[in-house]
Amino acid sequence: MTNDSKFPPVSIIIFGATGDLVWRKLVPALYNLYLDNQLPEKFSIFSMNRKTVTLDDWRSHMRIGIDQFSRRGKTESVQWEKFATHLFLSPPGDFDDSITYKNLANAVNEQDKTWNEKAIRIFYLSTPPTIVETIVENLGQAHLTDDRQRTRLVVEKPFGHDYASACALNQSLLETLDETQIYRIDHYLGKETVQNILAFRFANALFEPIWDRRYIDHIQITVAEQVGVEHRGGYYDQSGALRDMLQNHLLQILSLIAMEPPVAFNADEIRARKVDVLHAIRPIPADQLNHYAVRGQYNSGWLMGERVSSYRNEPDVDPNSSTETFAALKLFIDNWRWQDVPFYLRTGKRLPQKVSQAIIQFHPVPHQSFPISASVDWQPNRLEIDIQPDEGIALRFQAKEPGVILRLSSQEMHFRYAEAFQTAAPEAYETLLLDVIRGDATLFMRADQVESAWKVVAPVLDIWSSVSPSDFPNYSSGSWGPESAEMLIAQDGRSWLQPVSNGIEPRIGAI
């Protein structure tokens, strides 16, 4: 196995390294990068924890996580033993204690001496957001962030709880770090199909000329989850669907779909074009909120043949909770390309499928010249971008059915990653971690992008927090959400296109 020697050495220091994210995602991703020869020959992964844990126990726990969650399946002993030699412990300690950071500095400095070369240092904060500022301040005081070229900080979402807290957190981080050192991570941007939106739009001459209000009727973005809150009840009850999913994941997808062509494919240019989109989103009028925003909370119901409980009966959830588990917005982008084209966004838990899709619905043809008998099943063209689980792109168009009678039917041209490339795509965290090592911030959020996204949803958060819903819970588990979500789009004479995975045509129907 020959690792990529083009990169200088790298030390990855994970705060909260015994946590679930590290076990399920981060270390399995690093292991796969190692097997793919994408890591430098000299690399180390340090565990930073409050609790005392032995190195053997931590390594064994990480191996179990890889065996369960790696896209490659179970580890092979020889490969694992080589990888495990790169896993280290920093002395445990409280994250607000300066001694903890002095010990960490000694550990990473000693590693540099062993390599006889200064390493890139990546501090990955897999911790509760409330402690982020404390960790960064202490890293700065211990002079662990002084080298701006070689030091990087990765911060998981949620980045703030609202607009004001996001601005305050940005200001706090920038007192210690330069913006170029901060990588605000959103794992959705590491998914292959999300990245492929840029390639699809700007590497092909076919669609960009019709990618505007003249040809597109509306756009729907759906991120649906079958699961409830599982073990995250305590966190989720303070967050909700709007903060947890829509403010970041769905607005990221919207930005990629709606952005202007970049002058160059570099981080600053692409991120600037995405920020332009967020700045152009029409403010949601507070006095007409019900025409633009809908919330819901799941009740008990049937899902995958099993009876599931209501949100208020989930562990660590307030039995009288008014937290939304479903959110839908109608947004407009006020610029020349998208003026008056509605973007419908929805996300929710305990929905019928786990699926993420963006559907671009084109206008009908300007004149229908075919007889009614030939076009009973006629539908406008649409483009479907499937983000998960069946990654691909499909185009719906009309074709004549074989036979002597003229009859049109809707057909599909589709591209599927699994069929086209015959290989497993890397997990999102593999892509994003490799970009951090390389210093490529293209897929990470800049400070102004985070703040602009919070500003979009701020009017909704303000009203929802001040007015308790009177109808919660208002949708059954296993349904597509509350009736009010259908009314949100039906008032414009449209319907949700219900996602169906595996390349099957999305169905038009009420929720």
C-alpha positions in Angstrom: 0.0 0.0 0.0 1.6 3.3 -1.1 0.1 6.3 0.5 -0.1 9.7 -1.2 3.3 11.2 -0.5 2.4 14.5 -2.3 0.8 15.8 1.0 2.9 16.9 3.9 2.3 15.1 7.2 -1.0 15.7 8.9 -2.2 15.4 12.5 -5.9 15.2 13.0 -7.0 16.0 16.5 -10.6 15.0 17.2 -12.3 16.6 20.2 -15.0 14.3 21.5 -13.4 11.3 19.9 -15.5 8.7 21.8 -18.7 10.2 20.4 -21.2 8.7 18.0 -20.2 10.8 15.0 -16.6 9.8 15.3 -17.5 6.1 15.7 -20.0 6.0 12.8 -18.6 8.5 10.3 -15.2 10.1 10.9 -12.9 7.2 11.6 -14.6 4.9 9.1 -14.1 7.7 6.5 -10.5 8.1 7.4 -10.0 4.4 7.2 -11.4 4.3 3.7 -9.2 7.2 2.7 -6.3 5.2 4.0 -7.2 2.1 2.0 -7.7 4.3 -1.1 -4.1 5.7 -0.6 -5.5 9.2 -0.2 -3.8 10.0 3.1 -0.1 11.1 3.3 2.4 8.5 4.4 2.9 10.3 7.7 -0.4 10.9 9.5 -1.8 10.7 13.0 -5.3 10.7 14.5 -5.4 12.0 18.1 -8.3 11.4 20.5 -9.1 14.3 22.7 -11.6 13.4 25.5 -12.6 14.5 29.0 -12.9 10.9 30.2 -10.0 8.6 30.7 -9.8 5.8 28.1 -7.0 3.4 27.3 -5.5 3.4 23.8 -6.3 -0.3 23.2 -10.0 0.3 24.2 -10.3 3.3 21.9 -8.7 1.5 19.0 -11.0 -1.5 19.6 -14.1 0.7 19.7 -13.1 2.4 16.5 -12.6 -0.9 14.8 -16.1 -2.0 15.7 -17.4 1.2 14.2 -15.6 0.6 11.0 -16.8 -2.9 10.8 -20.4 -1.8 11.2 -20.5 1.5 9.2 -17.7 1.4 6.6 -18.9 1.1 3.0 -16.3 -1.6 2.6 -17.6 -3.8 5.4 -15.5 -5.5 8.0 -11.8 -4.7 8.4 -9.1 -7.1 7.4 -6.6 -7.8 10.2 -3.4 -6.8 8.4 -4.8 -3.5 7.0 -6.4 -2.7 10.4 -3.2 -3.3 12.4 -1.3 -0.9 10.1 -4.0 1.8 10.3 -4.3 1.4 14.1 -0.6 2.4 14.5 -1.8 5.9 13.5 -4.3 6.2 16.3 -3.1 8.0 19.4 -4.4 9.5 22.7 -3.8 12.9 24.0 -3.9 13.1 27.8 -7.6 13.6 28.9 -8.8 16.7 30.5 -11.5 19.3 30.8 -11.9 21.4 27.6 -11.9 24.6 29.7 -8.6 23.7 31.4 -5.4 25.3 30.0 -3.4 22.2 31.2 -5.4 20.1 28.7 -4.1 22.2 25.8 -0.5 22.3 27.1 -0.6 18.5 27.1 -2.0 18.4 23.6 0.6 20.8 22.3 3.3 18.6 23.8 1.8 15.5 22.1 1.6 17.1 18.6 4.9 18.8 18.9 6.5 15.5 19.8 4.9 13.9 16.8 6.4 16.6 14.6 9.9 15.9 16.1 9.4 12.2 15.3 8.6 13.0 11.7 11.3 15.7 11.6 8.8 17.9 9.8 6.0 20.2 10.7 2.6 18.7 10.1 -0.7 20.2 9.0 -2.9 20.3 12.1 -6.6 19.7 11.8 -8.7 20.3 14.9 -12.0 18.6 14.4 -14.7 19.7 16.9 -17.1 16.8 17.3 -18.5 18.4 20.4 -21.7 20.2 21.5 -21.9 23.6 20.0 -22.0 25.3 23.4 -18.3 24.4 24.0 -16.9 25.4 20.6 -15.9 28.9 21.6 -14.2 27.6 24.8 -12.1 25.1 22.8 -11.0 27.6 20.1 -10.1 30.2 22.7 -7.9 27.7 24.6 -6.3 26.5 21.3 -5.3 30.1 20.6 -3.9 30.7 24.1 -1.9 27.5 23.8 -0.5 28.8 20.5 -1.8 25.8 18.6 -3.5 28.0 15.9 -0.6 30.4 15.3 0.5 28.8 12.0 -2.3 30.0 9.7 -1.0 28.1 6.7 -0.9 24.7 8.5 -3.7 24.9 11.1 -7.3 24.2 10.3 -10.5 24.0 12.4 -13.5 21.9 11.4 -16.8 22.9 13.1 -19.9 20.7 12.8 -23.4 22.0 12.5 -25.5 23.5 14.1 -23.4 26.7 13.6 -25.4 28.9 16.0 -29.0 28.6 17.1 -30.3 31.6 15.2 -29.0 34.6 13.2 -27.7 36.5 16.3 -25.9 33.5 17.8 -24.3 32.6 14.4 -23.0 36.1 14.0 -21.6 36.1 17.6 -20.0 32.7 17.0 -18.4 33.9 13.8 -17.0 36.9 15.6 -15.7 34.8 18.4 -13.9 32.4 16.1 -12.4 35.2 14.0 -10.7 36.6 17.1 -8.5 33.6 17.2 -8.5 32.3 13.6 -8.5 33.6 10.1 -11.5 32.8 7.9 -9.3 30.7 5.7 -8.6 28.4 8.6 -12.3 27.7 9.4 -14.1 24.8 7.8 -17.8 24.8 8.7 -18.9 21.4 7.6 -22.2 20.3 6.1 -22.0 16.7 5.2 -24.7 17.1 2.5 -22.2 19.0 0.4 -20.0 16.0 0.3 -22.6 13.8 -1.4 -21.7 13.0 -5.0 -25.0 14.1 -6.5 -25.0 17.4 -4.7 -21.5 18.1 -6.1 -22.6 16.9 -9.5 -25.2 19.7 -9.7 -22.2 22.0 -10.5 -20.9 19.7 -13.2 -24.3 19.1 -14.7 -25.1 22.8 -15.0 -21.7 24.3 -15.9 -19.9 21.5 -17.8 -22.8 21.0 -20.3 -24.1 23.4 -22.9 -27.6 21.9 -23.0 -29.4 23.0 -19.9 -27.9 26.3 -18.8 -29.6 28.4 -21.6 -33.0 27.2 -20.3 -32.1 27.3 -16.6 -34.2 30.4 -15.7 -37.7 31.8 -15.3 -38.5 31.7 -19.0 -38.5 27.9 -19.0 -38.8 26.7 -15.4 -42.2 26.8 -13.7 -41.1 25.9 -10.2 -38.6 23.9 -8.2 -39.2 21.4 -5.4 -36.6 20.2 -2.9 -37.5 17.4 -0.6 -35.4 15.8 2.2 -37.5 13.1 3.8 -36.5 10.8 6.7 -38.2 7.7 7.8 -36.6 7.7 11.3 -37.9 9.6 14.3 -35.5 11.4 16.6 -34.0 8.2 17.9 -31.4 8.9 20.6 -31.3 12.7 19.8 -34.5 13.7 21.6 -32.8 16.0 24.0 -31.0 17.9 21.2 -33.8 17.8 18.7 -36.4 19.2 21.0 -34.4 22.4 21.3 -33.8 22.5 17.5 -36.6 21.2 15.3 -36.7 20.5 11.5 -36.3 24.2 10.4 -33.0 24.5 12.2 -31.8 21.0 11.9 -32.3 20.4 8.2 -33.9 23.3 6.2 -31.7 26.1 7.3 -28.6 24.3 6.2 -29.0 21.2 4.0 -31.9 22.4 1.9 -30.7 26.0 1.5 -27.4 24.6 0.4 -29.1 22.6 -2.4 -31.1 25.6 -3.4 -28.0 27.7 -3.7 -26.3 25.2 -6.0 -29.4 25.0 -8.2 -29.9 28.7 -8.3 -26.4 30.2 -8.4 -24.9 32.1 -11.3 -22.1 30.5 -13.3 -18.8 31.0 -11.5 -15.9 32.8 -13.3 -13.5 30.1 -12.0 -13.8 26.8 -10.1 -12.3 27.9 -6.8 -13.6 28.1 -3.3 -14.0 31.9 -3.0 -15.7 32.3 -6.4 -18.2 29.4 -5.9 -19.0 30.4 -2.3 -19.5 34.0 -3.4 -22.1 33.0 -6.0 -23.9 30.9 -3.5 -24.0 33.8 -1.1 -25.5 36.0 -3.9 -28.4 33.6 -4.0 -29.1 33.7 -0.3 -28.9 37.5 -0.4 -31.5 37.6 -3.2 -34.1 35.5 -1.4 -37.2 37.6 -0.8 -37.8 38.2 2.9 -40.8 36.2 4.2 -43.5 38.7 5.3 -44.4 38.1 8.9 -48.0 39.1 8.4 -48.4 36.5 5.7 -46.4 33.7 7.2 -49.0 31.0 6.7 -48.7 31.5 2.9 -45.0 30.8 3.0 -44.3 28.5 5.9 -45.8 25.3 7.4 -44.8 23.3 10.4 -45.9 19.9 11.6 -45.2 17.3 14.3 -45.7 13.5 13.8 -48.2 11.5 15.6 -48.2 7.7 16.1 -48.8 5.6 13.0 -47.6 2.7 10.8 -44.3 2.8 9.0 -42.7 -0.2 7.2 -45.3 -2.5 8.8 -44.6 -1.4 12.3 -46.5 0.7 14.8 -44.4 3.8 15.8 -45.0 6.2 18.6 -45.7 10.0 18.4 -42.9 12.5 18.7 -44.1 13.6 22.2 -43.6 10.0 23.4 -40.0 9.8 22.2 -37.3 9.5 24.9 -36.0 12.9 26.3 -38.8 14.8 24.5 -41.2 17.1 26.4 -44.6 15.5 26.4 -46.2 18.9 25.6 -43.5 19.8 23.0 -44.3 22.3 20.3 -41.1 21.5 18.4 -41.7 20.9 14.7 -40.6 17.6 13.1 -41.8 18.8 9.6 -41.2 22.1 7.9 -42.0 23.5 4.5 -41.2 26.9 3.0 -42.0 28.7 -0.3 -39.2 31.0 -1.3 -38.6 33.4 -4.1 -35.3 34.7 -5.4 -35.5 38.3 -6.6 -33.1 38.5 -9.5 -33.2 38.4 -13.3 -32.8 34.6 -13.6 -35.4 33.5 -11.0 -37.9 36.4 -10.5 -41.3 35.0 -9.4 -40.2 31.3 -9.8 -41.3 29.6 -6.5 -38.9 27.3 -4.7 -40.8 24.8 -2.5 -38.7 23.2 0.3 -39.8 20.5 2.7 -38.3 18.2 5.2 -39.6 15.9 7.9 -39.3 12.9 10.0 -41.4 9.7 10.0 -42.2 10.2 6.3 -42.8 7.2 4.0 -39.3 7.1 2.6 -35.8 8.1 3.2 -35.2 10.2 0.1 -33.6 13.5 -0.9 -34.5 14.9 -4.3 -34.6 18.2 -6.2 -37.2 18.4 -9.0 -37.0 21.1 -11.7 -40.5 21.5 -13.2 -40.5 23.1 -16.6 -43.3 25.2 -18.1 -45.9 23.5 -20.3 -45.4 23.8 -24.1 -46.7 27.2 -25.3 -49.2 25.6 -27.6 -50.7 22.1 -27.4 -51.2 21.0 -31.0 -51.9 17.3 -30.3 -55.5 16.1 -30.0 -56.9 15.6 -26.5 -57.2 11.8 -27.1 -53.4 11.7 -27.8 -52.3 13.5 -24.7 -54.5 12.3 -21.9 -51.5 11.5 -19.8 -49.4 14.4 -20.9 -47.1 16.1 -18.4 -44.7 19.0 -18.6 -41.0 18.1 -18.8 -39.1 17.9 -15.5 -35.6 17.1 -14.3 -35.2 15.0 -11.2 -31.9 15.1 -9.2 -31.8 12.2 -6.8 -29.4 12.9 -4.0 -30.1 9.8 -1.9 -30.5 6.9 -1.6 -30.4 6.1 -5.4 -28.0 8.7 -6.7 -28.7 9.9 -10.2 -30.4 12.3 -12.6 -33.5 11.7 -14.7 -35.2 13.7 -17.4 -38.9 13.2 -18.1 -40.2 13.9 -21.6 -43.0 13.0 -23.9 -42.8 10.3 -26.6 -45.2 8.6 -29.0 -46.3 5.2 -28.0 -45.9 2.5 -30.6 -49.0 1.8 -32.7 -51.2 3.2 -35.4 -53.1 5.4 -32.9 -51.4 8.6 -31.9 -50.9 8.6 -28.2 -48.3 10.3 -26.0 -46.8 9.0 -22.9 -44.2 10.2 -20.4 -40.8 8.5 -20.5 -37.5 8.8 -18.7 -33.9 9.2 -19.6 -31.9 8.4 -16.6 -28.3 8.4 -15.3 -27.5 6.4 -12.2 -24.1 6.4 -10.5 -24.3 2.7 -9.6 -25.0 1.7 -13.2 -22.7 4.2 -14.9 -19.5 3.8 -12.9 -19.8 0.3 -11.4 -18.2 1.4 -8.2 -19.2 2.6 -4.8 -19.1 6.4 -4.4 -17.1 7.7 -1.4 -19.0 8.6 1.7 -19.6 12.4 2.1 -17.2 12.6 5.0 -14.5 11.0 3.0 -14.7 13.7 0.4 -14.9 16.5 3.0 -12.1 15.3 5.2 -9.8 14.9 2.2 -10.7 18.5 1.1 -9.7 19.7 4.6 -6.4 17.9 4.4 -5.8 19.5 0.9 -6.9 22.9 2.1 -9.8 23.1 -0.4 -12.7 25.0 1.2 -15.1 24.9 -1.9 -17.6 22.6 -0.2 -17.5 24.4 3.2 -19.6 27.3 4.4 -18.1 30.8 4.7 -19.1 33.1 7.6 -21.4 35.3 5.4 -23.0 32.2 3.9 -24.0 30.9 7.3 -25.3 34.2 8.5 -27.3 34.8 5.3 -28.9 31.3 5.6 -30.0 32.1 9.2 -31.4 35.5 8.0 -33.6 33.7 5.5 -35.4 31.6 8.2 -35.3 34.3 11.0 -38.8 35.6 10.5 -40.2 32.1 10.6 -38.2 31.2 13.8 -39.3 34.4 15.5 -43.0 33.8 15.0 -43.0 30.0 15.5 -41.2 30.5 18.9 -43.7 33.1 20.0 -46.9 31.4 18.9 -47.5 27.8 20.0 -49.2 25.5 17.4 -52.7 24.6 18.3 -52.9 21.4 16.2 -49.8 19.4 17.2 -49.4 16.6 16.5 -50.9 17.1 13.0 -49.6 14.3 10.8 -49.5 10.6 11.1 -46.2 8.7 11.0 -45.9 7.1 7.5 -47.7 10.0 5.8 -46.2 12.9 3.7 -46.8 15.5 6.4 -49.6 17.8 7.5 -52.5 18.8 5.3 -51.3 22.4 5.5 -48.2 21.5 3.5 -50.4 20.4 0.6 -52.3 23.7 1.0 -49.1 25.6 0.8 -48.4 24.5 -2.7 -52.0 24.0 -3.8 -52.8 27.7 -3.3 -50.5 28.2 -6.3 -52.3 25.6 -8.4 -49.5 23.0 -8.0 -49.0 19.7 -6.2 -46.1 18.1 -4.5 -44.3 15.5 -6.7 -44.0 12.6 -4.2 -40.5 11.1 -4.6 -40.2 7.5 -5.6 -36.7 6.0 -5.5 -35.0 3.7 -8.0 -35.8 5.8 -11.0 -39.5 5.5 -10.9 -41.5 8.6 -11.9 -42.5 10.9 -9.0 -46.2 10.8 -8.4 -48.5 13.8 -8.2 -50.7 13.5 -5.2 -52.0 15.0 -2.0 -50.1 14.6 1.2 
